[in-house]
């Protein structure tokens, strides 16, 4: 497994299993399959409602805890300094872990950015206390990152974003690169994650002739080509699936390389169309939800 070095020196497997929208009753099997197939990075979140099952699967897998990189996220409903510290306690208890490898803020909360900053300061405290190994953010745009960096001390190790050839967010990627923040792609295959009210009539990048042509040339699947595109550009990718054969397919991407021309052809597919919610539209009124106690 290829690894990436975060800006604080922590090593993270470049490819992981995401469990967004994975029902709790399917999560244990999916995570155990992933670990059996060689995955060593699992990405979950408080808002996914399956942290408990992720932890159970890791314990049941027989893989030593120290060999598994566990990443989770604090939801906006638990932002604020004390609230975020408690959010960590809830996630750690559900996961059954004393320490989390990577803890990130799930979204910016533009309507109450002071609350977002307080949440990030809580992450800094958890990092200083050794309760997490690295901290970061998710779905933060350049303005959010600029305000965060101006008001806090620790540069985020990771910014998890929607990134696939149809939506590349190059301005954010360039900002992150300039500041030593690693980009991590959710929905790296594109077109597989749907939100209510978003994604209507969406084209699937998996069916794009440019992608299928490259896949045929390498004897790989379109999904493998899209994951390889992200990895070769230095990003972390966290594809999701609950099917063992797809989980196996998604990790089988380290035995081929895309050419410069193929990378450029995929880069040229940008549509500028976001699949997930607009980061500026995220409010507690519309997206807030109670995160249960452990």
HELIX and SHEET records of a PDB file:
HELIX    1   1 UNK A   24  UNK A   36  1                                  13    
HELIX    2   2 UNK A   46  UNK A   48  5                                   3    
HELIX    3   3 UNK A   51  UNK A   61  1                                  11    
HELIX    4   4 UNK A   65  UNK A   67  5                                   3    
HELIX    5   5 UNK A   76  UNK A   78  5                                   3    
HELIX    6   6 UNK A   81  UNK A   95  1                                  15    
HELIX    7   7 UNK A  110  UNK A  112  5                                   3    
HELIX    8   8 UNK A  113  UNK A  128  1                                  16    
HELIX    9   9 UNK A  142  UNK A  151  1                                  10    
HELIX   10  10 UNK A  170  UNK A  178  1                                   9    
HELIX   11  11 UNK A  205  UNK A  207  5                                   3    
HELIX   12  12 UNK A  209  UNK A  218  1                                  10    
HELIX   13  13 UNK A  222  UNK A  232  1                                  11    
HELIX   14  14 UNK A  244  UNK A  251  1                                   8    
HELIX   15  15 UNK A  260  UNK A  267  1                                   8    
HELIX   16  16 UNK A  279  UNK A  281  5                                   3    
HELIX   17  17 UNK A  284  UNK A  287  1                                   4    
SHEET    1   A 2 UNK A   3  UNK A   5  0                                        
SHEET    2   A 2 UNK A  11  UNK A  13 -1                                        
SHEET    1   B 8 UNK A  17  UNK A  18  0                                        
SHEET    2   B 8 UNK A  41  UNK A  43  1                                        
SHEET    3   B 8 UNK A  69  UNK A  74  1                                        
SHEET    4   B 8 UNK A 100  UNK A 105  1                                        
SHEET    5   B 8 UNK A 132  UNK A 138  1                                        
SHEET    6   B 8 UNK A 158  UNK A 162  1                                        
SHEET    7   B 8 UNK A 182  UNK A 186  1                                        
SHEET    8   B 8 UNK A 236  UNK A 237  1                                        
END                                                                             
